[in-house]
Structures are given as structure tokens and as C-alpha cells.
Amino acid sequence: MTLRALVLCCSLRRSPSPSSSELLGREVLAALADHDVDGTVVRVADHDVHFGVSADEGSVDGWPAIRAQLLDAQILVVATPIWMGQPASVCKMVLERLDAELTTGTMTGKVAAVAVVGNEDGAHHVTAEVLQALNDVGCTVPAAASTYWVGEAMGKVDYKDAGPKPGTTASATRTLAANAAHLARLLRSTPYPS
């Protein structure tokens, strides 16, 4: 049975604006495909996701439809830009919405990974914040569960506009995919005890 992955792209820009976070998220999906994982990218800013900490914040809240895709996936990848050394506000909103899953157990057995882009320092900080939050809601974090690219400090070049991509980012992306797929298969065949 094929595994499913969901990439939540936390770009501040709505489609069709180009997004470096979406590009790196799609590269993670391409690497996961090498391990028989199908996936989808959802750019959260394209949906009217309300602020809050419940599974459904009322009429026209875009989160329940995204949540349904999340519940169907075995692997969750959060792709976020760095803003002022922090995960983007859209990413923080996603983590706040996942707070509703703290007591439900719906995230237990899902594998979490992170893809980070930015033109400043902070990739390790952002990765640590996001992976800790995903672990708090029940996700399992595999070894080497992140990939990132950061440009020159105070620079103007985005990942999507950079020339040849560094081999280190591609290697980290491949490792993330291999480890996430491996762990998701293990957890599907041998779930955590209830």
C-alpha cells in the first residue's frame, strides 16, 4: 500500500505567486516519490484558515478541509520560510490549529518533517521550533527530518531564483525522504500501543 504525504506550504504569498517554500516542498515530494510515497502540496495562504486552536473555527474556515487531507496522510511536511529568524506567521497559525489534536491522538503514528528556506540565519532554530511542536501533538520525528536552504544574510536572492542548487540541500532532502518513508512504513505495520 502506497504511503501518502502532505506538504503544508506556509508561504505568506498566495498562488500563483512563486514560492521558494513550495519549491522545496515539491522537491521533498519528488524525493519521497522515489520511496513509493504519493503526495500533495497545500499552500495554506490560498485557503481561508481562521486563527484558533480548534479543529473547526466555524463557517467558511478553510482548516477542516486541510485537516481532512492531513488525517489521510502518514507523512506531514511543513515547508516554511524564515521571517526575522522565526517560522512564518502562516506556519505558526498551522501549529496553533494542530493544538486541537493534542488530546485526540489523531497525529500519533504520523511522521513529521520540515523544509525551511530563507535569506538569513535561523534554519536550525525554525526546524527545532516546528519539529518540537509537531512532536508535541503526537508526530514522530525521524532522524535527519529536515532540509533547508539559506542565502546570504540580508541578501535578496530566494531559493527559487538561486542558480544551481547546493548539493547539501539536495542530499538533506533525499535523506529526509528516505528516513520519513522508512519510519512511516514501520509505524504503519507496527503502530504505537493504544
N, C-alpha and C positions, 0 to 999 in steps of 0.2 A: 504494500500500500504506500502510495506516494505521500511524503510529508508536505505540509503547507506552511508557508512563511508569510508574514505580513510585515511590510516596512511602513512604519508611520513616519512620513516625511514632515519634519517640523519647521520647514522653511517659513519665513514671515511673508513670503510672496505667494500670491495665488497663481494658479495656472492661467495662461500659458507662459508666464514669465519663466525664463530659465532659472534653474536652481542647482547649485553645487551639491546641496544636501540630497536632492533627489537623484542626481547623477551618481553619487557614491552609493546611495541606497540601491539603485538599479545595478551597480557593479557587484554589490553583495548578493543580490538576487541571481545574477548571472553565475557567480561562483557557487551559490547554493544549487543551481540547476545541475552542475557537474556531479552533485550528490543526490540526484533524483528528488529535488525539492522544488515544488511549484510555488510561485509567489505572486504577490500583488503589492503595488505601492499605492498608498493613500496619502495625498497631500492634505494634511489636516486643515490648512487655511482655506481650502476650497469648500469646506463644509461649515455650516453654522453651528459650531460646537460652543455650547454655553459654558461659562465658568461654573464650577461647583464640584462637589465631591460625591455625587450620587451617580448611579448607573443611567438615570434619565432625569434631566432637569426640566422636563415639561415640553409643551408643544413646540414644534419646529426645532428641537435640539438635534443637532447632527450627530451627537455621540452614540446614541443607541445603534445606528446602522454601522458605524465603525466598530463598535464593541462586538456586534454580531460576527463580523469578519475576524476579529481578534479571538473570539471564543472558538472559531473553526480552525484556527492556526495552531501549530505545535511550536513554531518559532516566531518570536517577536523581535524585530529590529527597529530601534528608534534611531532615525537619522536626523541630526540636528546641527545647525550652525552654532558657532561660538559668538556671543554678543557680550562685550565688556567682560570677558573671562568666564562667562556663565552660559548654561544651556539657554537657547532661545526661549522667549516667553511662551511660544506655542508648545514647546517641549514641556515646560513647567505645567502648563494647563493640562496636557495629556497625563502627566504624572499625578496631578490633583484628581483628575477623573478616575484614574486607576485606584485611587484611595477607596472607592466603593467596593473593590474586590478584596480588601484586607480580610474580611471575615467570611467571605463566600467560598473560598477555596478554588475558585474558577481558574486562577492562574497557576495553581500547583501542577507541576509536570510540564509547564511551558518553558522553553529555553529562551533566554534573553541575550541580545547582543546590541552593540551601539556602533554607529558610524558618525564621525564628527568632522566637520570642515570649518575652516576659519582662517583669517589673516592675522592672527595674533596668538599669543601663548594661551594655554588653557585646555588643550585637548585631554590631558590626563585628568585634570580637575573635573571637566564636564563628564568624561567617561565614568569617573568614580561616583559622581552625584547620581547620574542616571542609572547605572547598574545597581547601586545600593537601593535606590527607590524601587526598581523592578524586583530585586531580591526581597524587599520588604513585603511586596504584595503577593509573593509566592513563586516567582520565576526562579529557575535555576540558571546559574551563570557558568558557562563552560570556561575552560582555560583559554586564554587569548581571545576574549569575547569582544574585542573592539578593533576598529580600523579607523585611521584618521589621516588627514592632510592639513597642515597649517602652512600658510605662506609667510612671507617676510612680515615682521612686526610693522604695523602701520602701513602695510602695503595695500595696493589697490587690485591685485590680481586674485581672482576667485579660482577655485579648483576647476570649474567648468571652462575657464579661459586659459588656464596654465598650459604650457607646451606639453611635451612628453611627460606623462605621469611618473612619479618616482616608483622604482621597483619595490621600495619598502612598503608603500601603501598597498600595492597590488599583492605583495606577499602576505601582509597582515590580513587583507580581505580574503585571500584563499584559505589561510589558517582559520580565521573566524568561521568561514563556511564549513570547512571540514569538521571542526570541533562541534559546532552547533548542530549539524546534521547527525553526527555520531551520537551526541548526547540525547537528542530528541528521539532517535530510534531506540536507544537504551531505555529511556523513560516511558516510551510507548509500550515496549514489550515487558518492562518491569516497573510499573508505576509505584509511586510512593505509597506506603501503607496508609489506609484511611483512618 
